[in-house]
Amino acid sequence: INLQFVVVVSFLAVAYYLKSEPLKVFLVFAHILVIFLLNDVLFSPSYFGDQLRQVDAAKTIRGDFFSTAAAYKEHGPKMGFASFIYSVMPLPFINSVQSLVMINFLIFLTIFLFIKKNGLSGNAVDYFYLLFPSLLLYSSLALRDTLVLFVMMIGLYMILIKEKYLLGLLLSSPLILLKFQNYFMIIAAIILFFYLKNAGRLRYGTLVLFVIVGAFIPEKIPVVAQLFERLETWRLALFYDQYMYNWTYIKEMNIDALYEPLGTGLFLLYQIIKNFIYMLLKPLIWEIDNPFQLIQSLENIIVFGMIIWVNCQKVVNDKIRQKIIFLNCLIFVSMTINGLVVFNFGSAVRYKFPFIVVYFVFFFYLLRSDRLILNQVKSAWSAEEGLRTVNA
């Protein structure tokens, strides 16, 4: 019944938005097929442990007539909030991992329809969205990452395209419960963007001075000192989580050899640059242990090359150029912070893929918009020249 419901909804959506694009229709329905090729086929649902807890929490909330108390108590506010959203979604039954994955597919489809309806769509955007392997994987699992992507897409659309920053932050506020660090990174990217926007020598000089002081003597700047302390706390927590808090194993492995604390001075700047690049590329080819990591590694190399390629494209419109600066601030902030605190390869892919998706969806749209504006200007010039010739 769930599958029939999802297929009918998908048919109605593609019939309206993809009437003459059969390949894109095929790719949309291929996502439905993938739902039944991952869990219980390629791997056990317990391989991604949060899936079973997420399903249990959503079933509990729907079974208690949408009361969240039990789910919040057992699973915590993040999973409880996400499960409440899943429980009110219009899917007939939630009785398995596949049920929740179908809800994620509907969210995935809703994002795609949002892209089409709001004029962001184009072949580059559509095919990237439909073919990006990490998005295909995580939208086909019973995890809250597709929900996080939906909130980020709506919020960043208002911030970047509509330039309604307060409304965008308000629409992004569910991230505070779903994934607080993503909300923090969006705010940090906005602050950095406004500082760099139309920056002259004085602003750049002040930023360089702030970076030098913050790197060499962070304790002298209260904000930087607190950020250092919080980052170190996150790093240690995720480091221990990678080893399942097995203190005996960690002690035997010698934590000093495994864990590199945040440094100061030039070493800190080295850590930032290294972890920014490493976050984009991890796992590297020689770090691969399984087929999933091989796919992720190859995907990372292609994505890294695409980031370089899109930033090498000529942009003539100043407003679009500034929006691209915001996107680069967002990718720099997100990859740097996640790169400093995330150690597990799987977690690294899971944490960065929403930022990669929104980055390319909006970047491809901006490049296409710039070319359309340039073509319109050229057409206007040609028309004006033709009129002058006729008059002459």
N, C-alpha and C positions, 0 to 999 in steps of 0.2 A: 504493500500500500504506500509506504514511504517513497519507494522508487517510482511508482506510477505518478505520485504527486509531483516529484522533482522533474520527471520527464515532461509532464504536461506544462509546468511552469516554464521550463527551458524552451519548449516548442513555441509557446506564446511569445517569449522574449526574443528569440532569434527570428521568428516570423515578422516581428515589427522592426527590429533593428538591423538584421542581417539578411535582408530579402535576397540580395544578389551576390552574396559572398559565401559560396558553399564551403570553401576551405576553412574559414573561420567558424562556420556552423559545425563542421566536422571536429574541429579542435575543442569547441565547447562541449560537445557530447563525449569526446574522448576523455575529458576530465571526469565525467560520470563513471566511465568504465574503470578508470584508475582507482576509484573508491574501492572496488572489489578485487584489485590486484595487489594491494599493499598489505593491509592488516589481515592476518590469518592465512596469507599466501606467501609473500616474500619475507615476512617477519611476524613474530607474535606481537599482539597489541602491547604486551608488557615491555617490549623493547623501548618504546617511548612511554615511560612509566606514568606520566601525568594523564595519559588518555583514559585509563580505567577510572582514575579518581575524578576526572572531569565528567565522565558519563554518570558515575555514581551520584555526584553532586547534583547534576541536572535532573536525574530521575527522582532524587529525594525532594527537590524543590517542586517539581511538577506534581509528584505524589502527595505532597503536603499542601496542595492548593496554592502554590507559589509563595509559600512561607520560606524565608531564607535562613531562619534561625539555626536549624539543625545543620545545614550545609556550611554556614559561616563558622559555626562552632567546630565542626570536624575538619574542614578543608581550608579555613582561613578566608580573609576578605577578598583576595585576588581571585581565587578559584570560585569562591562563592558568588561574587559579582558576575563573573563571566558565565557561570552556570545558570544564574537567574535569567540573563539575556537569552541563553540557549533554551531555557525552559519555556519562555513565552513566544519563541519563534513558531510560526504556523506549520509545523511538521506534525502529522497525525500522531506518531509514536516515537518515544525515546526509549529504546530497549536494548541498544547495543552500541558498540563503537561506530559501526557504519551509520547508525542513525544520526549521531552527532557530526560525522563527516559530511553527511548530506546537508546538514544545516550550514556547515562551513562552505560547501559548494554553492549554496544559495547566496551566502554572503559574498563569495568570490564572483558569482554571476552579477550580483547587485553592484559591486564595484565596477565591473566591466560595463554595465548599463549606464552607470553614473558617468564613466569616461565618454561613452558614446553620446549621451544626452547633453553633456555640457561642452561639447565641441573639442574635447581633448584628443579625440580619436583621430587616427591616421594609420597607415599600414605599419609604420615603425612602432608606434605605441601598441597597436592591437596585437601584432605578432610577438612583440616582446612580452606583453602581459600573458598571452596564451601559451607561450613556449618556455618561459623562464623556469628551469628545472626546480629551483628551490621553492618557488611559489607553487608549482604543481605538487611538490611533495607535502609542504606544510598545509596547503589547503585541502589535502586528502588525508589529513590526520585529525583526530579528535582533540585538538589543542586550541588554545585561544589566540594563536598568532594571526589567523585570518581576521578575527575580530579586531585585533590591534591594528592591522593594516587598514581595515575599513575606517576606523576612527582617524588614523593618521591621514588617509587620503582626503577625507572630508575636511578636516581641520586645515591641512596644508593647502588645499584648494582655496579656501577662504583667505588664508594668509598670503599665499604667493600670487594667485591669479586675481582675486577680488581685492587684495590689499586691505582686508578688514581684519586687522591683527587681533583685536579684543574678541571679536566674534569667533575667529579661528581658534584662539586659545580656549574659549568657552566650549566650542564643539570638540576640542581635543581633550577636555578635562576628564572624560572617562578613563584616559590613560593613567590618571593618578592612581586608580585602583587596579587597572588591568596591567600596566607596566610603567611604573612611575618614572624610571630612568629615561624612557623615551620622551615623556613630557618635559622633563628637565633638559634634555638635549635640544628639543625644539626651542625652548626659551633661550638657552645658551646660544643657539644659532641665530635667533632674532637679535639678541644683544650684540653679537659679533658683527652681524650684517649692518645694523644701524651705525655701528662705530666705523665700519669700513666704507659705508655708503658715502660717496663723494668726499672721501678722505683726502686731505692734502699732506704735505710734508710734516706739519706739526702733529697731526693725529697719528701718522705712521711712526714718527719718532717717539711719541708718547707710548704707543703700543709696544715698540721695541724695548723701551726703557722698562715698562711694566713687566714684560716677559723676562728680561734679564734679572731684575730685582726679585721677581717671583721665583725664578729658577735657582738663583744663587742663595738668596736669604728669604725663603718663603715665610718663615716665622715672623718677619717684620710686617707682613700684610695680612691682617686678620682673615679676610675672605679667602685668600690663597691658603693660609694655614688650615682653615676649616675644611677646605676642599681637599687638601692633602690628606688630612686625617680621615675624611669620609671615603676617599678613593682607596686608601690603604685598608680600611675596614672591609670594603666591598671586595677588594682583591683577595684578602685572606679568606673571606667567607667562600668565595667561588673556588679558590684553590683547594680548601678543605673539602668542599662539595664534590670536586672532581674525584677525590679519593674516598668519597662516601663517609667522610669523617672517621676513617679507620686510623685512629691515633697510633696504634701499634705499627701499622704499615708505614705511616708517615715518619715515625721516629726511626724505623729501620732504614728507610730510604734516605734519611738525612735531609731535613727541610732546607738547610742552608744551601745545599747543592741544587735543590729543585726550585726554590722560590727566590726571586730577585726583588728585594724591596725597592720602592721608589727612591731615586737618588736626588741629588741637587746639582745645580750648575750645568756644565756641558753634558754630563752624563744623563741628566733628566731630559735635556733637549734631544739627546740621542735616543733615549727610551721612547719619547713621544713620536719622533719620526719613524723609528723602527716599528713600533706597535701599530701606527696608522697603516703603514704599508703591509705589515704582517697580517693585520686584521682583514684586509682586503684579499689576501692570498692564502691564508691558512685554510686547510692543511696544504703544505707544499708537497710536491710530487714525492720526495723522499720520506715524507712523514705518513704516507698512506698505509692503512692497515686492512681496509676492506673495500668492496666495490662502491659503496656509498661515498666514501671519502675520495675515491678516484673521480667520480662524477663531480663532486664538489670542487675538487682541485682544478679540473679542467674548466669548470664553470667560472671559477675565480679568475683564471688566466684570461678568459674571454671578456669577463666583466671589467677587469683591470685595463685591458686593451681598449674596450669601448669607452671607458672614462677618459682615457687619454685622447681618443679619437674625437669624441663630442666636444671636448674642450679646445681642440685644434680647429674647429669649424669657425669660419668668419661670421661674426654677428655685427650688423650695422646699426641696429636700433638700440639706442642708449637704455631705454626702459627695459627691454628684454635682456640686455647685457647685465643690468643690475639684478634682475630676477635670477639670472644664472649665478651671479655672485652669491645670492642667498642659498641656492642649491649646493654650491661648493662649500659654503660655511656649514651647512647641515651635514654633508657627507664627511667633512673634516672632523667636526665635533663628535659625531656618532662613532665613526671608525676609531678615532683616537681614544675616547673614553672606554668604549667596549674593548678595544685592543689592549688597554692597560689593565682591565679587570677580568677579562674572560680567558680561561686557560683551556677549557674543553673544546675540541674541534666541532662537535655537534652543536654545542651551545653557541659557538661563534657564528655558525651558519644561521642558526635560528634567530639570534639577536640582530644580525645585520640585514637579513633579506627584506624586511619591510622598508628599510631606508634605501636599499638598492632599487626596489620596485618604484617607490615614489620619485626617486631621483631621476630615473630614466623616463618614466611616464611624463613627468613635467618637462624634462630637458628636451626630449624629442618633440613635444608640443611647442616649446618655445622656439626651437630651431625651425620648425615648419612655419610658425607664425612670422618669424623674422624674414623668411624667404617670400612669404605671401606679401608682406609689407613692401619688401624690396621690389617685387614684381609689379605691385600696384604703382609704386613711385615711377618705375621705368615706363609703365604704360601711360601714366599721366604725362611724363616728359615727352614720350613719342607722340602723344595726341597733341600736345602743345606745339611741338616742332612742326607737325603736319599742318596745324592751323596757321602757323606763321608762314609756311611755304605757300599755302593756298592764298592767303591774304597778299603775299608778295606777288 
